Amino acid sequence: MDRRRIGSLDVSIIGLGCNNFGRRLDAAATAEVVNAALDAGIDFFDTADMYTDGLSEEYLGRALAGRRDAAIIATKFGHPRSTFGTGGSAAIVRRAVEGSLRRLGTDRIDLYQLHMPDPSVPIAETLGALDELVRAGKVREVGCSNFSAEQLREAESAARPGAARFVGVQNQYSLLHREPEPDVLAECERQGVAFLPFFPLASGLLTGKYRRGRPLPPGTRLRESSYQSLLTDRNLDVVESLIAFAESRGRTILALAVSWLLARPAVASVIAGATKPGQVRANVAAASWRLTAEELAEVDEITSRATAGHG
């Protein structure tokens, strides 16, 4: 599998999102998915302390026992719904990292990310505490999530010379959610910050499982009430058009969704969740399409036409 950089980290271009661990998958099923990922060439695993109150970290750590050096682990702290501490204060950073290290069963975190901006704490304080962790060897690189371009610029200005700075930003981005264009992606390219898209498959809508006029597949995420808002006429129209585009080239919409993201220079790794080993292998296979400039332009035309048609 191809590889790209997040600061000093060299990661697989497909990552494994771990928010299903402990929520939809028990420890044994988690281990199956993690094993499938490693076997398929994925070494980048992204979790957070607030995923199922720490169970995601715990199950990931168990699954990687004895193979820690084969993995690059990213986790996050400070989410408002985290039971381990909210925000980016120095005290929260120092306390949260110890809990994550313990649950993951490791002595270092490869990429430690502030889960949400914290307007109540100067970003210089957060970066200072993260720099302490890097100097102590507990963290290798630091990043952020859900940051705007303005917040990335503020963090860049606040970072001390030679101290830890954000090398990655993780925001929602997919064919159906284009908000990072052009501000955040442009800022990432300017600063040399890696972009990590979460929900790259729009919670499964870009896998081809959900079709206009067909019943929702059982046991899938979009059957949950909190995700029903994605099933709009506009989104379903876009999906049908994208399926037709991909199939006309002998490809799947999954391959289109993943390869379209990887066509963005700032994107380092596409973090896709999985609940079964087969989904992991499909995600890896999806990265093989090298979209031409003409194909990218046609995809943009499809999505913009659908947007205009539904206001």
PyMOL commands that set and color helices and strands:
alter all, ss='L'
color gray80, all
select helices_A, chain A and resi 27-40+51-63+68-70+90-104+123-135+149-158+183-191+202-207+221-223+225-230+233-247+253-262+277-288+293-310
alter helices_A, ss='H'
color red, helices_A
select strands_A, chain A and resi 3-6+9-12+14-17+44-46+72-77+109-114+139-145+166-172+194-198+270-273
alter strands_A, ss='S'
color yellow, strands_A
deselect
rebuild
show_as cartoon
